[in-house]
Amino acid sequence: MSELSPAAQAVWNAAYNTPEDCSYEHDLAAALRAAADQVAPLGYEDVWTDGRILQYEKRDPVREKLLAIADELEAQ
């Protein structure tokens, strides 16, 4: 196999390194979660409210869709 980019390697590792007793759906879900981390990493934004800084997760619709597919596969 040729050398993979870091992003592709992360997806490969996630799918390949799941426990052997896991189903194929679990492997696919792990790969999708790794792809979501590479394509749309979880971010945080600071928001001023009443003079305080609150930190919250910035939601990315692409990330959310990929993670929803992974959840569905793991539920099988």
C-alpha positions in Angstrom: 0.0 0.0 0.0 1.3 3.5 -0.8 1.9 6.0 1.9 -1.4 7.7 3.0 -2.0 11.3 3.9 -2.3 11.9 7.7 -6.1 12.3 7.3 -6.5 9.1 5.3 -4.2 7.3 7.7 -6.4 8.4 10.7 -9.5 6.9 8.9 -7.6 3.7 8.1 -6.4 3.3 11.6 -9.8 3.9 13.1 -11.4 1.2 11.0 -8.5 -1.3 11.1 -7.9 -1.0 14.8 -11.3 -1.8 16.1 -11.6 -5.0 18.3 -11.8 -8.2 16.3 -15.1 -9.2 17.9 -16.8 -6.0 16.6 -19.1 -6.1 13.7 -18.3 -4.6 10.2 -20.8 -1.9 11.0 -18.7 -0.8 14.0 -15.6 -0.6 11.7 -17.5 1.6 9.3 -18.8 3.8 12.1 -15.3 4.2 13.5 -14.0 5.2 10.0 -16.8 7.7 9.6 -16.1 9.3 13.0 -12.4 9.6 12.1 -13.4 11.2 8.8 -15.6 13.7 10.6 -12.7 14.6 12.9 -10.5 15.2 9.8 -13.0 17.0 7.6 -15.0 19.0 10.2 -13.2 18.9 13.6 -15.1 19.9 16.7 -14.5 23.5 17.3 -15.3 25.9 20.1 -16.4 29.5 20.2 -16.4 32.0 23.0 -19.5 34.1 23.5 -19.8 37.1 25.8 -22.9 36.9 28.0 -23.4 39.2 31.0 -19.7 40.0 31.1 -18.7 36.4 31.2 -17.1 34.2 28.6 -18.9 31.0 27.9 -17.4 28.3 25.8 -19.6 26.2 23.6 -19.2 23.7 20.8 -19.5 25.0 17.3 -21.7 22.6 15.4 -20.9 21.8 11.8 -23.7 20.3 9.7 -21.4 18.1 7.8 -19.9 16.7 11.0 -23.3 16.1 12.5 -24.5 14.2 9.4 -21.4 12.0 9.4 -21.8 11.3 13.1 -25.5 10.5 12.6 -24.6 7.9 10.0 -22.0 6.4 12.4 -24.6 6.2 15.2 -27.1 4.5 12.9 -24.4 1.9 11.8 -23.4 1.2 15.4 -27.0 0.6 16.4 -27.2 -2.3 14.0 
